[in-house]
Structures are given as C-alpha cells and as structure tokens.
Amino acid sequence: MASVHESLYFNPMMTNGVVHANVFGIKDWVTPYKISVLALLYEMTATKTPLPERRRLNKLILPLQQGPDLTLGQFLKIVEECCPQTADAVKLRLHEMADGELKDMEYFFSTLPTPFTAFDSEAYKTSVVGLFMRHMLLAYNKLSFSQVYKLYKSLQQYYHSHYAKPTDGQVGLPVLVADDSDMDLTSTEDTVGDRMDKEELDVPLHESELRSDNTQSRGPLSQKQAEYFLARQAYLLKNDENKALKPAALQEELNNMLKFNPDFAEAHYLNYLNSMRVQDIFLSAHSLLHYFDRLILSGNEGKSNGDEGYGRSLRYAALNLASLHCRFGHYQQADLALQEAIRIAQESNDHVCLQHCLSWLYTLEQMKGSDSTVLTEDSVKMAAHFCLPYLASLGIQSLVQQGATQGKTAHKLMDALKDTDILHWKQSLSELIEISLAQTTSIWRMYGKSTMALQQAQLLLNMSSLEPVNFGVHQNNTEAFAVALCHLAELHAEQGLYGATSEIFQHLKEQFPPHTQHAKLWMLCDLKIQFERHMNERKYHLAEPLVKAISALNKTEGLYRKAQVLKALGRSTEAYNILQRLQVHCEKTKCTEIIIRVMLSTSELHWESSGFSTALPLLLQALTLARQHHLQSLVSESILHLAFTQLMLGVPERALSVLHEAMEPVLAHGAVVDKGRTMLLAARCQLAVAGFRPNGQGQPDLRLAALAVDTLNEAAVYFTKLNCKERLRDVHYLQAQLHRSLGQTLQSNKSAMLFRLLDQELQSPAPPVSMQL
C-alpha cells in the first residue's frame, strides 16, 4: 500500500486541460524540433524503407510527437537506432534548410505532403500523424514574416549547435525559447509577468540535494507534452525505476515545469514520488502537501463533486501523510495524521476511506511491534462487506504473515493464501499475485523447505505480468521481486554456488540501485552471505568489518553476528553479555528465530568451558521452541547441537540415534556446510560406537569403521565445495587416524599428507577436534 490514492499514481493526469493550457505555453507551436519531426515524416513518405525498419519508425512517431523537445543529437540518435538510412536523409534535409536560405524552409513547408493536400498520402486525415501535420502547417501559415524569420534563425541555431559541441549530453535545447510565444497559433496574451509574481509567492521552502542550478533552463512545455511526460515518468517509477529519469534529472525537469506553472498539482505529486526515491523526508512531505493544496485550489475535485470533493481531498491528504510518516518510521506523527483522516472520513461517512485508514492502522501497529491480529481480522471482514477485494486480500496476507511468526502450521497458511490467489486471478490483481508468491517463498524458507522456496521464487520470476506493458517495461521493480531474488541468492550461496550468487546480486544492483527504497533488502542479504562465507572459511578478520554494515541495516542481525565473531575470537565473556541482551530484546519483540539461534550460540559458549551438562537445558528449550513454530531448519540445528553434547557426555549411541532424526531433512533441504557438519558428527559418533581409539588401542568394529570412512569422505566433499579448509583439516586428521587403525597404510599416508599441507597453509593452531561441532 505505497499510496492510497492509486488513481493518481497510475495516471497522474486528472486535471482540467483548460486550466493549464495557457500556462504551459501554446498547445501547437512550431519549433525547430517539430520541424525535425516533420522532416522525418516527409522522408518516411518519400522513401521506401524495409518493413522491419518501417515498423520501428512507426512505433517511434507517437513518443516523438508527444514527448518533450529533444536536442538534434538526441533526435538523430533515436532515429538512427531504428533506421540509419532515414536518419541520414533527415540530416540532409535539415542541412539544406539550415545552411541554405529562408526560401529553402519555405519550400519545405510548401512541398510537405499532407493528407489534406496529397491524395496518395499514407496518413489519414484523422490519424495522429495527419492531425499533427495539419496543426503544424496551420501554425506556420499564421506566422508573420518576422516570426518566420525568427523561426528560421532558431532552426539554424538548433542545427549548428549540434555540430559545434562534441557531446549531446545537455538536456536543454539551444533554441530561442523566449520568443516562442510569438509563434502562437491562438495568439493568447503573454502572462509571463503574472507567472513570475506567482512564482515569487510560491518559492520552494527546501533546497533539495537533487536540485541543480547549473543546468540550462528549458522553455515551457505544451499541455500534451507535460501530460505525456508526467504519465510516462509516473508509470516507470512504479514498474521499472531504472528506465525513469535519474532523481536529479527528474527533479530538474519538475522544477522547470513548476517554474512556469506553480499550481500544476500532478507535477507536485510526481515530485513527491521522486523525493521518496532518495528518502528525502522534508521535500517529499512538502511536495505532498503542495499537491493536495493545488488540487483543492484548482477546483478540480470541487467542480465535479461540490463540497464532497473538497473533503475527499482533505481526508486522503491526511491518509497519504500518515503513510509517508510510516515509511520513515515516524510512528507518532503517523498516528496523529491517521486519526485526523479517520475523523474526517467519519464525518463524511466515507466507508472506503475508513477501510484504507483501518488497513494503515493495523500496519502501524505491526510496525510498532504490537499484536494487531484483531484489527486485521476486523479490516478483512469490513473490506469484504464493502466489496474491496484489494484491501481484503492485503489483510489476509498480513494475517498469514502474523500466523507464520506465531507458529501456525504450514497447511493452514497455504490454504489461506490459496483462497486469496483465486480471488487475485479472478480480479487480475497482478501486484497481489506477486506479493502472494513472494510471501509463500518466505514462508517455505522460514520453515526450512528450500526446494519449495526455490520453486515459488522461480514461479514468480518467470510469471508473465497481467498488466499492459508500456514504455518497454519488461519486469517490475517491486518489493516482491526483490524478496524473491534475495531468497534465490541465499539458496545458491547455501549450496556453495557463489558465482551464481554474484550474478543475482549484479542483477539486483541494476534493477534496484542503492538509492531506491528496496535496495536495503539485497544489501542486507549480500552482507549476510559474505559474513557466513568468511565465518565458514574461518576468516574472522574479514567477517568483523561486516558487522557494522549489517548493524546499520538491521540492529538485531548485527548484534547477533557481533556475538558470533567475538565467540570465534575467544572473547567469550563479551559474547555472552551481548547474547543475553539480545535474547531479552527478542523476547519483547517476539522474534522466535533469533531467540533460538541465541540459545544455540549460548550453548556453544558452555561447551568451551566443558559445561556440556549445563548446555542441555538450553538445547532442549531451543528444540521445543523450534518444533512449536515448525522451524525445520532450526529443529535440525538444535538436534545437531544436542547430539554433539551427548557425544561429549559419553553416550555416542544415543547421539547417533538422535542425529539420524535430523540427517534426512538436512540432506534434503540444508546448506552444504550443514551437510558437512552433520556427516562429520555422524562419523565421529560411528567411530565412538565402534570403539575407535586414536592411540590404536583396542579393536574397532570393522563394519562401523568402514561406514565411518564413507561418511568422512562425504563430509570432505561438502567442505571442499565451500573451501572450508580448517574443517577439511579436521576431516583429514580423522581419516588418517582411522586408516592407520585399520592397517590401511597407503590411505593413511595420503590423508596425513593432505592434513600436513593444509596445516602448513593455514599456519594456525587447530582447535581440538573433539571440542567443536
């Protein structure tokens, strides 16, 4: 629910064209750029082009007509990408006019074939091309001789400026925009003085970092150009932000647009969306308030709905302001704005607005960490009563998320999502379908079912969008896609496929640049994967600097990983204090996964002081909690710790029996490092049950010893895949001892040599194999 006023987000052009027609300039005026477009149409009519290139040029006509004026370099580059031959012809046609005389331009307009003068013209009279050519000819024929001369000089400057400069990077046009009002088709009065007075009264209160004062100012846009520009940028910001203008460039365009018409409400709203991209709280709130102020002052709502339109703008203004504060974490301000929206909606008896307010109310309670189940259930019931499927589905998805954290079984959650999916497909709610698939992926990941999570993530990424894809948009840059890609990266990293993980993150960086609102998702995911990789490889000096970066994005995750680093560095007291503080905090916020992980880490600290019996109650408590919440991966991790503790307490038979319970889920869904740790622990339990002694005393059970050999070989494969050299050294040490006791001298010497090579490479004392998991 990024914005309750969805209609303004998808199609910002909700204003009366009469209000702004004279302020943006003339609806149809002749400019050097329009002459270039006419030259393109002339050459398309006069020359025969291949069918594929013809199709590409036809698709290009509408954006060129409706979009803002381009420099000659930009224009020729676009045309050349479609048809180089036509681009050369257009360049030659402009050269004849610009380097010739005034009569050459006159001759061009007199010989221009139009649907109204040429019977064999390919354009229809009522087509877009036909109307455009007719308007341009009418505008040109109404010009006086002095105006025609000014137009010709502008064309010369427009043409020669392209060849005078080495690059075409400027956005502004080097044309005589000050005299464009003289080429008016409708001869309106010049209102520049009035606009300047109004601009002085409405100067932006905040100089944003996006604003650039060094760029050349463009002239005013026509009404059609402004509408096309705003609609296109709003659509791209929603669906593919990378193809929209950069924040600084878009801010410059909007500032230029608002300079000529400060009361253009939709420009303020797009300014609000652009400010949200860079997390500029001041300018985003300022632009949002200006949007609703201008919407009310322009009378667009009031004219259609009377006083009701005025009140509607006020309550939705308060609601949007509440959502803005929610996004920036200003919960008190959001609550005040939400209460104001509720009060106005109740006075107006607006049930739809009240439902939106209720949705934001339970969302706000969730952000605060409070239990909002009752509010969410009420919201779903009322939304269904008032036939609001979008809000009802969002409420059900919120209930599913709460149920997952509260330990609901997977089949109940999936049944609820299945019912909502049927509604989504019936209503063609593609955005909610994406959210549902991303949520299902996250739920399977939380339950430790990596195969199902991978399937759901791939289903989302390969799903065809139900929305019409305009402006060349091929993939949405929504939060759902970011979540799915992050899960996909984690799943690849767990299997040791770091090359594929890097490619996924490269795509994420391109699709969600660092300044976008969803970039924190992949940033945190990338840092966590790097941290786990360095910890598995025992490169603690590389893992330690990542803790601060993780803490900046998520304090809880950062604190937990700080304790892990301290524990690995032998600073047990500091690690224990941090883990205790973290457990108290997570019990308040009901973060079950972190609580279980804290318990497991605390038990490992007890192992270091040989307090294996002290660790047992903690491990049993963690196992119970994991089973209550159906967290299969943490259940397996708890069983692994429990089996190791039992092995250390001298009951290897019981440890091996317990370990078999976790072995199947780990091998089916676990990470490669967990598979290696499980097989290594199983081999040690088998050796202990077989009566193996490192000093060679006693005769071990040959069947179990042979089984331990195979288990150690499998563990070595897993650790080699992850380049975990220290764990691999432990495996080779046990292999050498085992082969020696079995009388297999050749294999024993080979394992001893591998152990020696790794020991020399690592140059660090190996901790006792019997004291680590």
N, C-alpha and C positions, 0 to 999 in steps of 0.2 A: 504494500500500500504506500507507494512512494508519493502519490498525490491523490487526494480525494476528488479534486476537480479534474477527472480524467479527460473530459472532452477538450479541455484547454491544453492538455499535454499532447494529445494525439493530433489535434487540429487547432492551432492557436489562432486561426483567422476567424474570429467570431464578431468582428466589428462591422459597423455600417460603413460601406465604402464611401459614402458621401462625406462623412466627417473628415476623412483623411485625404481625399482626392487632391485637394488644392495644396495641402501642406507638404506632401511628398513631391510635389512638382507636377508636371503635366502627365496626363495619362498616356499620351502618344506624342513623343517629340523625336526629332531627327538628331542623331548624334553620330560621330564618326564610327562608333562601334556598330550602330544599326546599319550604317552604310556597308560595313564589312559583312554583316549577316545577309543583307540584300545581294551583295556580290556573290556570296556562297550560293544563295538560291538561284541567281542568274546562271552560274556555272553548272549547277546541278541540272538546270533545264536545258542549257545549250549543249552540254557534252554528254556522251554516253559512258556510263560507268558500269563496272561489273555488278552483278546482283548482290553479292555479299557486302561490298563496299556501299552500295546504294542503301541497303537496309541499315547499315551502321550510321550513315548520314541522316537518314530519316528519323532514327531514334535521337539524334543529336539536335534536331531543329528546335524542338519544344524547350529544352533547357537553355539553349542559346537565346531564344526569344524572351523567355520569362525570367531568366536569371539576371543578376546584376551585370553591368558593363565590364568587359574584360579588357586587358591590355592587348595590343596586337600580337605580342609574342605568345600570350596565353591562348588567344583565339586560334592562331595558326597551329600551335602545338596540338590542340584538341582536334582540329580538322585533319591534321597530318596523320594522327594516330588512326583515323578512320579511313582516309583516302589520300595518300600523298599527291596523286595526280591532281585532284581537285584543289588541294591546298596550294600547289604551285600556280594553278590557274587563277585562284583568288588573289594570291600575292601579286601576280602580273597585272590583274585588273586594278588593284589598289595603286600599284606603281604608276600605271598610266594616268590615273586621276591626280595623285599627289604630286608627281613630278611633271605633270602637264600644265594645262591652264584651266581656268574656270569653266570654259566651254566643254572640257572633257567630262567634268562631273555632270554638267547639264545634259550632255549626250547620253551618259549612263542612265540617268533617270528617264530620259525620253524614249530610250530603246528597251527599258526594262519590261519584259513580257509579264503581264498580269492576267488573271482570269477574266478581267473586265475588258481587256483590250485585245488579247490574243485568244483566238478560238481553239487553237491546238495546245493551250497551256495545260500542264499536268495537274495543276492545283484547282480545286473547286472554289467557287465564289464564297461559300460559307465555311470553308475549311480554315484551319488555324493559319496556314501559310497564306491563303488568299486574303483573309482579313488583315493580316499583318502587312502585306504588301500594299493593300488599299489604304490603310491608315498612314503608312509612311509616305505614299505618294500624295495624299491629301495634305499631310503636314508640310511636305516640301513645296507643293504648289501654292500654299498660303503664305509662304515666306516672301518678304520684300527683298529687293536687291541687296540691301546692306546686310540683311540676315543671311542670305545665301552666301555672301562674301565671307561673313564670319564663320559660317559652317565650313566653307572651303578651307579657310585658314586653320580651323580646328582639325580638319582631316589631314592637312599637311603636317601639323604638329604631332598628331596621333601616329601618323605613318613614320615620320623621320625619328621620333623618339625611340622607336623600337630598334633602329639601326645605329642610333647614336650611343646606346648603352650596351655593355657586354652581356647583362643579365636582365631577365624579366621578372625579378623577384618582387618588385613593388606591387602592392595591391591597388594603389590609387591610379587613376587614369590621368595622363598628361593632356587633358583637354580643357577648353575654356568653359568650365562649369559655371562661371559667374554670369555668362551670357546665355545660358540655356533657356532662361525664361523668355528671351526674345524669340525663340523658335517655337513658341507655344502654338498648339493647334486651336485652343479655345480662348486665347487672349485674356486670361484672368489677371487681376491686379497683383502686383508684387507685394507679398506680405512678409518680406524679409525683416523689416523693422519690427513688426508685431511679434514675429517669431523670436527675434533677439531679446525683446523685452520679456517674453515669457520664459526664455531660457535663463535669463539672469535671475528670475524669481525661483527657478527650479534647478539650481546647480546641485549636482550630486554631493551628498554630505561626506562621502568617504572616497578617498583616492585609493582605489584598489591596486594591488600589485600587478593586476592584469593589464592596467591601463598603460597605453604607450602614447606619449605626446610628441614623439619624434617623426611619426609617420604622416604622410601627406593625406589631407582630408579629401574624401571623395564628394562629389556633388550629391544632391538629394536623389533618392530612388523614386521611380514611379510607383503607383499603388500596386500594380501587378508584380513588379519586381520585389517590393517589400513583402508582399504576401507569399510569393514563391520562396524567397529566402528564409523567412521565418518558419514556414511549414516544413521546408526541407531540413533545416538545422534541428528543429524540434524532433522530427522523425528519426534523424540519425543519432541524436543524443539518447534516444530511447533504445534503438535497436543495434546500432553499430557506432559507438562513440569515436572510434578511430578514424572513420571517414568524415566525421564532422570537422569543422574548423578547430584549430587549436584554441585553448582557452583565451590566450592573449589576442589572437587574431579575431575571434568571435566577439570579444569584448570591444575591440576597436570598431568593428562593424556596427555593433549595437550603439556605441557612443555616438558614432556618426549619424545613425538613424534617429536617435533621440535628440540630437542637436537640432534637427530640422522639425521634429515633432515630439516635444517632451511628453505629450499626452497620449502617445501610442501605447496602449495598455499591454498588448501582446509582446511588444519589444521588452517591456519591463519583466514580463513573465519569463521570457527566454533568457534574460539577464539573470534572473533568479536561478534558473536551471544551470546556467553556465557557472555561476558562483558556487553552486553546490558541488560542481566537479572538483574544485580546488579547495573545498572546505572553508570557504570564506564566509564566516557566520554573519559578520556585520553587513556586508554588501548583499548577501542573499536575503536577509531579513528586510533590509532597506528596499530592495527591488520587489520583494513580495508585497510589502505594504503599498508601494507605489502602484503596483499592478491593480490591486483592488481599489485604491483611491481613484485611479484613472478610469477604471471600469464603471465606478459609480458616477463620477463626474461627467463622463461622456454620455451617460443616459442610455447606454445600450440595454442594460438589464431593466431599467425603469420604464423605457418606452414599450417594451414588449409585455412586461408583467406588472406595471404600475408600482405601487409601494412594495408589493411582494418581491419584485426583482431587487430592490434596494436592500431589503432584509436578507435575501438569499445571499447576496454578495458579502454582507457583513458576517453571517454565520460561517460561510465557507472560508472567509478570510481568517477568522479565528481558528478554524479547524486546520487549515494549512499551516498557520503559525505554530500550532501545537505539534504538528508532525515535524516541522523544522526543528523545534527545540528537542523533540525526542531523538532525532537523528544525531544531534550534537551532545546528547546526554544531559541537557538542562531540564531535569525532571520537574523541578518546582515551577519553572516558567511554563513548561508544557502543561502541567496540571491546571494552572490558572487559565491559560488560553482555552483548554478543553472545557473547563467549567463554564467559561463565557460562551463558547459555541453551544453547549448543551442548553444554557439558559435562553439564548436567542431562538434556538430551534424549538424549544418547548413553547415559547410564546407564540411562535408562528405555526405550531402544530405540524412541523416538518418531520415526518417519520423516517424518511430516507436519510436526512442529515443526522437524526438521532442515532440511527443504526451505525453510520460511519463513526460517530462520536463514541458509541459503545465499543466498537472494534478497536479504536485507538485507546480506549480506557483500559481494556484488558491487556493490550500490547504494552502500555505504560506500566501496568502493574507487574508484568513479566520482566520488563527491563529493570525494575526496582528490586527484583528478586522475591516478590510476594506470590502467594498462591492465587492464581486468577481463574481457577477451574470453573467456579460458579458463574463468574462474569462471562466467561467464554461460552458456557452452555446456554446462558440466557441470550447471548448475542446470536448464537446459531438458531435458536427457536424463533426469535423475533425476525431474523433475516428470512427464514423460511416462510414465516407468516406473511411478510410483506413482499414475497416473491423477489428476493435479492440473492440470486444463486452465487454471485461472486463473493459477497460477504459471508454467506453461509459456508461456502467451501473453505474460505480462509479460516473461519472459526474452527471447522472440523480439523483442518491441518494443524492448527495451533493446539487443539486437544490431543491429537496424535503425538505431537512433539512432547507435550507435558506427560502423556501416558508413557512414552518411552523412557523418560527420565525417572518416572515413578515406579518402574518395574513391571509394566503391563506386558503380557505375553505377546509374541510377535504376530500370532494369527489374528488376534483381536485388532491390532493396529492395522494389519494389512487388509482386513475386511472393511474397516472404516475407510481406508484410502481407496479401496476398490469401488465402494459405493460413490464416493466423490468423483472418481475418474469417469464413471459412466455419465455423471452429470456434466463433467467438463467436455467430454466428447460430443454430447448432445448439444451443448451451448457453444461449442467451438471456442472454449476458453483456453487458448494455447498457452498463455502465460501460467495459468494454474496447473496445466498438464506438466509443464516443465518443473514447476515447484514440487509437484507430487512425485515426479521421478527422482528429483534430487533428494527429496526427503526420504524416499524409500531407500535410496543408496546409502544415506547417512545412517538410517536405522539398521540396515544389514551390516554396515561397518561397525556400529556400536555393539551389535550382538555377536560380532566375530565371524560372520559368514562372508568371507572375502569373495567367494565365487559368485554369490548372489549380488553382492555390491558391484562387482565388475560388470555383471550382466546389465544391471539397471543403469549404470553410468554409460555404457556403450549404447543402450537403447535411447537415452536422452540425446547423446551426441550425434546419433545417426537419424534422429527423428526429423521429418520434414515439417517445417513450421506451417501452421494453419493460417497465419496472417499473410496478406498480399505483400510480396517482397518488392519494395520500391527502391529506387536510387541505388541499385546494385548491392543491396544488403543481403548477405548470404548466411550470417549467423548472428544471433542475438548476443549482446554482451550483458546478459542479465546475471543476477546472483546465482541462479540455478546452474548455469553453465560453468561458472567459476567453481562452485562447490563440487560438481561432477568431475571437472578436470583435476581439482586438488586431490580428490579421492583416488582418481586414476593414477596420479603421480605417486601417492603414498603406496598404492598396491604394487606398482612397478618397483619402487625403492625397496619394499619389503622382500621382493624376490631377487634383489641384487642387480636389477636392470637399470643401473644409474644412467646409462646413455639414453635410454628411452625417457627416463625421468627428466633429464636435461632438455630434451626436445619438447616435452609437455610444458615445462616452465618457460621455455623460449616462446612458445605459442601464447601462454598466459600473459607474458610480459608485453607481447604485441597486442593482444586482444584487450588487456586490462592494464594500461600504462600506470606508473606509480601514482599519478595524481588522481586516478579515478577512485570512486567510493568502494569498489570491491577489490581493490589491489591488496588490501591488508590480508585477505584470505590466502592468496598464493604466497605473499611474503612470509607469513607465519608458517605456512606449510613447508616452504623451501628451507627456512631456518631450522625447523624441527627435523627434517630429513638430514640436513647437513650435520646437525648435532648428534643424531643417532648414529650416523655413519662414523663420525670421529670417535664416539664412545665405543662402538664395536671394534674399531681398529686400535683402541687404547691411545689415541692421540689427544690427550686431555688438554694440551696446550693450545690446540686448535678449537676444541669444544668450548673452552672457558670464555673466549670473547663473544661467542654467540649468545651467551646467557643474557647479556644486557640488551641485545637487539630483540630477543624473544620477549623480555620483560616489557619493552616499550610497546609491544603489540598486545601482549596478554600477561598481566602481572602474575596470575596463578600459575600458568605454564612456566614462566620464567623462574619463579621461586622454586618450583619442583625440580627444574633442571639444575638450578644452582646447588640444591642439596645433593643431586646426583654427582656433580663434579666434585664437590667437597668430600663426599664419601669415597670417591675414586682416588682422590689425592691423599686420603688418610686423615683428614680433619673431621673425625667422627663427631666430636662434641658440637662443633658448629653445624654440621649437617643434621644432627639430632634436634637441635633447637629450632632450626628452620622447619623441619618436618612436623614438629609439634605445633608450631604456629600455623602452618599450612593446613593441618588437619582440623584445627579449631575453626579456621576461616571457611573451609569447605563444608563442614557440618552445618554452619549457619546458612551457607548458600545452597546446600543440598547437592553438591557436586560429587556424586557417588563414585564415578570413575577415578577421580583424583584421590578420594579417601582411600579406596582400595590400594591404589599404587603407593600411597604414603605408608600404609600398613606394611606392604611388601618391602619397601625400602627400609623401614624401621627394623623389620625382622633381619634384614641383611646386616644392619649395624650390630644387632645382638650376636650374629654369627662371628663377627670379628673379635668379640671378647669371649668366644666359645659358649655363649649363652643360648645354646640350642633349645633347651627346655623352656627358657623364657620366651623364645620366639614362637613356640607352638600356639599359645592362646591367640596371639595376633594373627597368625596364619589361618587358624580355624575361623576367626571372626571375619577375615577378608574373604575366605571361601564361602561362608554363609551369605555374606552381603552380595557377592558376585552372583551366586545362584538365585537369590531373591530377585535380582534385577535382570536375570537371564543374560549376563555378560559372559559369553562363552570364552572369549579370548582371555579375560581376566580369571575365569574359573580355571582354565588350563594353566595360567601363570601361577595361580595360588597352589594348585596341585603340584606343580613343578617344585615350588619352594618347600611344600610340605614333604615331598618325597626326599628332597635333599636333606632336610632336617632329620627325618627318620633314619636316613643312611648314616648321618653323623652320630646319631644316638645309638647306633649299633643294631638296628633292626632292618637289614637290607631286604629281607623277604617281603616285609610289609611295605617298604618303599617301592620295590619293584611292582607289587600288586597295585599300589595307588597310582604309580606312573603309567601303567597300561590304560587307566581310565582317561588320561589326558593325551595319550600318544596319537590316537586316531584323529581328534579334532585339530591337533597341532599340525600333523602331516597333511591334513586336508585343507585347512584354511590359514595356518600360521605363517609367520615370516620365516625366511631362511635361517636367520640367526636363532630363532626359537626352535626350529627343527634340529639345528646343530646342537644346541644346548640340551635338548631332550634326548637325542641319541647318545651324546657323551655321558649324560647322567645315567641312562639306561645301561650303557656299557659298564659303568662303574658299579652299578647295582648288581649286574650279572657277574662281574668279577668277584664282588664281595660274597654273593651267594655261592659261587663256585669254590670259594676257599682260597682265592688267589692271594699270595703274599709277595710284595715287591722284592723281598730278600731271597726269594726262591725256596723258602721252606715250605714243606707240605706238598701234596699232590692235588692240583685243582681238578675240578670236574671238567673233563675234556669237552663234553657237549656244550656246556655253558661257556667255556673258554672260547670255543670255535664260534659260538654265537656272538660273543663279545668282540671277536676280531672283525666280523662283518659289520657290527654296529659301529665300531670305531672307524672303519673305512667309510661308512656312510656319513658319519659326522665330519670326517676330513673333507669330503666332497662339499658339504654345505659351507664349512668355514673357508675353504679355498675360493668358493664363489664370491664370498664377501670380503676376501683379503683380510680376514681376522687372524693375523699372524701369531698373536700371543695364545689364542685358543688353539690354533693349529699346532703350536709348540707343545701344548699340554697333551694333545691327541698323540703326537709322535712319541712323546715320552712314555705314555701308557702302552702304545703299540710295541715299542722297543722292549719294555719290561715283560709284556705278555708273550711276545715271540721268544724271548730268552727263556722264560719258564717252560715253554712248550718245546724247547730244543730246536727251534727254527732259527738257526744262526744267521742265515743269509737275510731273511726278512728283518731280524733284529738289528743287524748291522745297518741295513738300509734305513730303518726308522731312526736309529741313533744318529746316522749321518744327517738326515733331514732335521732332526732336533738340534744338532750342533750348528748347522748352517743358520737356522732361524735364531738360535740363541746368540750367535755372533752378530747377526744383522740387527737384532733388537737392542743389544747392549744394555739390557735392563734385567735386574734380578727377577726371576719368575716367582710369583707367589706360590705357596704350596697348593698342589692340585687338589688335595683333599679338603681345602678350606674355601673353595669358591665354586659357584654354580656355573 
